[in-house]
């Protein structure tokens, strides 16, 4: 980790709050080494370098302005915004207008703590990297299953739940919002599958969909007669949509949540409180993550989110605790519209043309958690 930190520090020259990149060629060389990037041809490398230079300009411009968060050179810095969306944000596709039974609004007539971080309770698994597979929904579900099984029995060791098991076996035969696997789904489908068959731990069914030539999730290789399940759930609940009080109460008194967000502009997030989703523009919900708490930073109030883009992304990248993003938390409910639900979050035949979404980057829109979860 010390080597990584030194390399990261060598990438940037900070002058009066701005990040300057005097030598894009050297920055690109450092970038390729740091993130182990290789390209198939010289033409492809030139294309990636062109995108990289444009992102350097974006980073420098953004960090030279007054924002509550900073951009930096992440593993996505050689992609255009559209390429980033196409290759890493096609993994959240909810049911559209047909929703599971929602939980009743929580009674929040009590004082809530000023901050909550479920990592401090020892129930949050390690940050992992989904790679180029649209499996964020499975990572969110696996994280939730592990967290709630641990909450149910704090004497039991925290287990890393197999994401690949959910990616490959939790199908979507109705093709409602995608075909499942690396082509996207939702955590609720993973909860439903686990209630029927259970799910194994990571070492019993390792994740192999993180590379282009890996498992695409088309074939389920789980054999219940030879590999016993590690955890099981009895169902799930979805909180009332766009309800700030219910989300706050649940995080403070029950546990973390599988939440959906608009992440198209988050690929270069480095640190601070992210407020990059404009309520006056299209808020395209296209990513599923684990919401593990809330708090207040010098930049303002935030939601604390565990992502699935590896530990060298976002908050904590320099201390070995990376992989998290802080998203702005408003004191009142602000809302916008997702005008492109068919670009990754609605049923083909569902008739959904727009969605009313609230909270920064739609963080209040869709939140769920498993019921009756336990390790076996």
Order of alpha helices (4+ residues) and beta strands (2+ residues): alpha-beta-beta-alpha-alpha-beta-alpha-beta-alpha-alpha-alpha-beta-beta-alpha-beta-beta-beta-beta-beta-beta-beta-beta-beta
